Structures are given as C-alpha cells and as structure tokens.
Amino acid sequence: MAYSRDAFATMLLTMALVPNREEYARPYSAQEFSRLERRARESGLAGVGELVGVDISGLMIELDIPEEEAYRIYTLLSRSVQLSYLMERFFEAGMEIVTLHSDDYPARLARRLGDAAPPFLYRCGNAALLGGPAVAVLGNSGVKTSQELRTGIERLAREAAAHGYAVVTGGELGVSRVAANAVAACGGSLVDVLGGGLMEHLTEAPFAQLLSEGRMAVASMEHPEAMLTVTHAIARNRAIFALSDAAFICNTDNRRGETEALRSRYCDWIYAWTGYPANATLISRGATPVADLTAFDFEGASRNWRRSQSEQMSIFDLLGE
C-alpha cells in the first residue's frame, strides 16, 4: 500500500512501535493529534507531512510551541526506519495500516467520533465490512453466558446474516466468542475490533477460517502484540459503537464506555438485554430494553437503522459542502 506524506507522518506521530512499554517520546493520542493537525494548518502548512525533517528550533518557530513539545514531535518523526521495519513485518503477516489520510479509512469513524477518531488502524481481512451494515454484540470478557443468552445471540447472528449485516464484536471470550461461533455457523460476516492481541487473534478458531473465506475484517488501534488493558478496551468499544448501525449489550460492568456512547450518540440504536441486572443502569440512561433476544424484530428495527444512517449521511454531506 502506498502512503502519502501526511499518512506516513500520522503513523510516526501516533503509533506505538513497541508493545506494552513506554518509548522515548509518547505517541500522540487521537485528540492531541487532531489539535496538532489544526495547529499545522493554522501555521500555513498543507499538512503534518511537512513537519518531517524539520529540526527542533524550526518546529518551535513554525508551530509556536515550547521546546519540550517540539522535542516530542521531532523524536516521533525520527522513527521512520523503525516504522518501516514494523510495517514490513506486519504486512507479511497479512496486516496493513490505514490512516485518516487514506481514502479507505472507515468514514463512520471519522464522522461519528470526530476528534476522537483513531488516527490509524491496523487492519486485515475484508476491508469492505468496516463500512457496511453492521450490528454490534457486546459483553464483558469472561462473564459466563446462560443458555438463554447464547440462544439469543445465535438468533441475532442468523438474523444479521439474513438481512445483510455483519456482526461486530470485541473479540474476547464470553459474549463475543459466542457471537463469532454463531456467525461462522450461519454463513454470516464478522468484524472484530480489538484492544490488544491482534497477532494471536488471527490464528485462532474460527477467525482464521472466516478470514480465509473473506467473511471477516479485523481492526485494532493497538500494537499487534500489545496486551488488552481497560484503557484499550474503552477506546476499542468507542470504535465498535461508531462502526455499528445498532448495538446489543448483553452484559456490562458499566465501565467500558457504554454511557459515553449513549451520551455522544456514537451509535443511534443501543439495546440492553434485561436478563442481566447491571444492564438496568444503561436502560435508565437511555438504552432500549430487550427482554427476549430470540423474539427481537430484526427486520422491523433495521428499517429504522437504515433511515437513521441515511439521515446522518445526508447531514454529513451537506456540512461537507
């Protein structure tokens, strides 16, 4: 994949090149990077790519920033050799990197998350699934799923496949794994957005088979060998909501960004299964209660989702003009 100068600079400024430990300079967060891009444009630069090769003094003058911040930018932009080796290694493993400056960056992430949109994504599999109709099925890792819930998830997977929707999960054990196995069994499509462990995930069942059949896309904002952390999980869930037409929350500890998603409307249609007591908090904050997942009117609800998505696209296009 060919990258523009801005795209390559974006990766240098925002990517961690080593897993699970600090680097000499801390990569920029999504919000920090958004502010830096604005500052670069306000300074008359065409983009962050023009910062590559500028020394510390030049960065201080060009961006009107203190020496400490200029040193951080200079250090990050000086990692091109290390980044090139990393990209080659992961490309050989079937991964590519897409940035906000790439034409095929998922438009929903940019539109719905704004300044919080991930500046880059590791991506593999069928990239078209990241922009198509999708429903998220979410739950905490390791929470035991009852037979009633498993049956409900399996039915959602079948309905999603029948109506042309991919199922989006966070890839963990528990609800996400039940959903993935159901998708594999019914011939559907799966999108996993990960907060860590990408490299290992690609070789596990049923993911390797789904990838080989073109029925899966995997995306992550974290180094492919990084471990999942709570911070990573919150950022991952934010992206899951933004990529989905609707989200079904099966169980939660109310600490994974669901309230933020409701408040910020990252996803217009968020449902919470009433069979898990802690979901009552989300329902009180605006999630739509669902008592029986096996009886959910997927076809009727999807008409509302499509209408909502169409309205969002129309408003976004108008603002873009």
Secondary structure, 3 states (H helix, E strand, C coil): CCCCHHHHHHHHHHCCCCCCCCCCCCCCCHHHHHHHHHHHHHCCCCCHHHHCCCCHHHHHHHHCCCHHHHHHHHHHHCCHHHHHHHHHHHHHCCCEEEECCCCCCCHHHHHHHHHHCCCEEEEEECHHHHHCCEEEEECCECCCCCHHHHHHHHHHHHHHHHCCCEEEECCCCEHHHHHHHHHHHHCCCEEEEECCCHHHHCCCCCHHHHHHCCCEEEEECCCCCCCCCHHHHHHHHHHHHHHCCEEEECCCCCCCCHHHHHHHCCCCEEEEECCCCCHHHHHHCCCEEECCHHHCCHHHHHHHHHHHHHHHHHHHHHHHC
